[in-house]
Amino acid sequence: MTTRRVVTGNNPSGQSYFVHDGPTPGRLEAGFFTMDEIWVDDPAKPDRAASMDPVDTEILHLEPPAGGSTVRIFTFPPQAQRPQTVGPEQQKALSRFDTGHSMEDDNPGMHTTVTIDYGIVLSGEIDLELDCGEVHLKAGDVVVQRGTRHAWRNRGTEPCRMAFILISSPNYR
């Protein structure tokens, strides 16, 4: 399922208008997950007219720019349906995703970011794993993830779709 993205901006006369209405150019299908990068707000590059699409880029970054934010939709397939190896198409997609060394090589999926994240389960179910426990989440549940080491594990039988808002925070640096 693709995510419809509607982006607004201001034209040269100062009137609001629709800049984009359709799928995002920031889509990654990596086998282990599918990500629709919706928007990246970078305070160092203000663009009220939305003349440059910040997700229409070769490299997408896990963490937002300093002082900025990122909005994305992740779809996590059930672990039983995930590929056992990374094929050429998945490797190509993963090469576009810069995790900034946040991901742990010896524990796939486990990672830590210096952000505050709001994760909203849109559909399906998923487990959030921390160092000292795990919680099962369902559609409608919201997680406030505060710069802690974690992983998302879909042990169910259906894909899980989640919306994530990542905000750069000096509190977690």
N, C-alpha and C positions, 0 to 999 in steps of 0.2 A: 504494500500500500504506500503510495507516495503521499507526501504532505503538501497541501496547497499553501503557498506562501503569498500573502498580500503585503506589499510594501508601499508606504505613502511617502510623499515628499512635497516640497514647495517649488513651484515654477518661478521663473525670473520675475514675474509680477507679484510674487508672494502668495499666490493662491495654492491651496492644497490640491493634490492630484494623485492618481494611482501610478506609481512607478513600475510596479511588477505585480502580476497576478498569475500564478501558475507554480510549477515545480521549481524547487531551488536548484541552482547550479552547483551547490555544495553538497551533493549526495554521494555517499560512499557505501558501496555494497561489499563488505569484507568477509562474508561467510559467517564469521563469529558474531557479527552485528551488522545492522544497517543504520547509517546515520544521515539525517537530513539537517544540515547546518542551516539554520533559519536566518540568523543575523549576528554580527559582531560589532559591538560599539567600542570604538577606540577614541578616547578623548584627545589623543594626540593628532587625530585626523578628522576634525569635525566636517560634516557634509550634510547640512540640513536639507539640501535638495535631493540627496540620495543619488547623486550623479554617478558614483562609483559603487558597484555592488561588492561589499567586503567579503562575500563568500564565493564570488566568481574568481577564484584564485587556484593556483596549482597546489599549494600547501594549506591545509587546515590545521589549526593548533588546538590541542586539548584545552589549554588554559587561555582565558581572555587576556588582552593586553593590560598592562598596568593601569589600574583605575577604571577599567572597562568591564564589559560583560559580554556573554555569549548565550544565545538561545539555540537549542537543538532538540531534535526528536530522535531517540534511539529505539530501535526494535531489536530485542534480544530473542533469537530463536531458542527453542528448548535445547538443552545440552545434548540430548540424544539425537538431535537433527543437525548439530553443528558438524562441519567437516573435521576429519581427524588430522588432516595436513593442510597446509596453506598452498593452494594452487596458484598458477600464474596470475589469474584475474584477481584473486584476493590479495596477492602480494603487491600488485599494481595499485589497488585501492589503498592498502595499508601504507604504501610509500607516500601517499598524499597526506597522511595523518601524523603530524608531529606531536608526540606525547611528551616531549621535553624531558625524557628520562624519568617520567612519573611512574611508568609501568615496571613491575618487578619481573625480571627474567626467570627466576626460580619458582615463581608462584603466579601462573598466568591469570590475568584479570585483576590481581591485587595491585592497587596504586594509591598514591597520595598526591593531592593537588593543594596549592596554596590559595584556595578559594573558599568562599561559602557558596554552597550549591543548594538549590531548591529542586528536588526531584519529585515529579508528580506521575503516579501510575495512571495511565490513560486506559489501558486494557490489559488483560492477562494478569499473571501473578509472577512474583520474583522474590528471591531471597537476598537480603543485604547482609553481607558477611563483614564483621569487624574482628579485631584482635580478640576481643572478649565476648563473643557471642554472635548471634544471627537472629534476624527478624524476618518473618514472612509478610510480604506486602501484596495487596490486592488493588484493583481499580478503585480510584478515589483516595488512596492513601498518599500522604505527602511526607517526604523526608527532608529535614534540614541537615545537610551534611557539612560539617564545620572543619574542614582541613584535616580530616582523620583518614587513616589507612583503611581501605575498604575494597570490596569487590561485589559485583552483581552476578548472581547465579540463577539462571532459569532452569529449575529442576522439574518444571511442569511439562505439559504436553502441548501447550499452545504458545505462540509468540507473545512476548510482553512488550508493549509500547509505553515509553516514558518520555515526558517532556523534562528537559533540564535547563535551568537558568543558572549559569556560573557567573559569579561576580568576584572580580579581583579584590582582595582584601588585605590591607597591611597587617591585620590581626593574625594572619596565618602564614606570614613570611618568616 
